């Protein structure tokens, strides 16, 4: 086996290990998200707090800005899928906030996340009236 093949094998092994760790973190995140939803439910708190979410994205801004649009969409989809039962969190990826069908990966992304990372793309979204509050957060 050549040096290049050995190096490639080591890199692939490291990537496989990282993938395994990443999936473990997904599971831990899902568990914590579930506990948060249970706690919110027990206190009759709203399950979606746009202001809190916007603050979270502001705190994470430097990390988020290093991600591609597809990576942001992946993070947004992860958040959405782990947020609980339908109706507890907006289905951004289904375009619930948009007027008519839209194209482009930016339409899959939580609009507050998009606003924080790509304000120019956020401005192109055609928001439904009931989601116009996102403009003032």
ZIMO-V657869 format. One record per residue. D_FIRST is the distance of its C-alpha to the first C-alpha in Angstrom with 1 decimal. Layout:
BEGIN
d_first:D_FIRST
d_first:D_FIRST
END
This chain:
BEGIN
d_first:0.0
d_first:3.8
d_first:6.7
d_first:8.2
d_first:6.1
d_first:6.6
d_first:10.0
d_first:10.8
d_first:10.2
d_first:12.5
d_first:14.9
d_first:15.2
d_first:16.0
d_first:18.5
d_first:20.0
d_first:20.5
d_first:22.2
d_first:24.3
d_first:25.3
d_first:26.4
d_first:28.5
d_first:29.9
d_first:31.1
d_first:32.6
d_first:34.5
d_first:35.8
d_first:37.2
d_first:38.8
d_first:40.2
d_first:41.7
d_first:43.3
d_first:44.9
d_first:46.0
d_first:47.7
d_first:49.4
d_first:50.7
d_first:52.1
d_first:53.8
d_first:55.3
d_first:56.5
d_first:57.9
d_first:59.8
d_first:61.5
d_first:62.2
d_first:60.1
d_first:58.8
d_first:55.2
d_first:54.5
d_first:55.5
d_first:54.8
d_first:55.9
d_first:53.7
d_first:50.8
d_first:51.5
d_first:51.7
d_first:48.3
d_first:46.8
d_first:48.6
d_first:47.1
d_first:43.6
d_first:44.1
d_first:41.7
d_first:38.8
d_first:39.9
d_first:40.2
d_first:36.5
d_first:35.8
d_first:35.7
d_first:38.4
d_first:36.1
d_first:35.0
d_first:38.7
d_first:39.4
d_first:36.9
d_first:38.5
d_first:41.9
d_first:41.0
d_first:39.7
d_first:43.0
d_first:45.0
d_first:43.4
d_first:43.8
d_first:47.3
d_first:49.1
d_first:51.2
d_first:52.3
d_first:55.1
d_first:53.9
d_first:51.8
d_first:52.0
d_first:49.6
d_first:48.6
d_first:45.8
d_first:48.5
d_first:50.6
d_first:53.5
d_first:54.5
d_first:54.5
d_first:57.2
d_first:56.0
d_first:52.5
d_first:50.1
d_first:46.9
d_first:44.0
d_first:41.7
d_first:44.3
d_first:46.6
d_first:44.3
d_first:44.4
d_first:47.0
d_first:49.5
d_first:50.1
d_first:46.3
d_first:46.5
d_first:49.7
d_first:48.1
d_first:44.9
d_first:46.1
d_first:49.9
d_first:50.1
d_first:48.5
d_first:50.6
d_first:53.7
d_first:52.8
d_first:52.9
d_first:56.1
d_first:56.9
d_first:59.4
d_first:62.6
d_first:61.8
d_first:58.6
d_first:60.4
d_first:60.6
d_first:57.0
d_first:58.3
d_first:60.2
d_first:57.7
END
